[in-house]
Amino acid sequence: MTILKWALIFLLISIVAGVLGFTGISAASADIARFLFYVFVVIFLVLLILGLTIFRAS
């Protein structure tokens, strides 16, 4: 859950920076937020598949 929390923090930073006119900071933090969100989704899917297959069999 920590990765998702950091992704949300960077998303909020991106929105605030965009509203205030800091487009460079906004774009950079949006990219970081997007990357962290995708990492979270990949880890979630891997653990979901493992939970449904390997750990259920034992």
Order of alpha helices (4+ residues) and beta strands (2+ residues): alpha-alpha-alpha
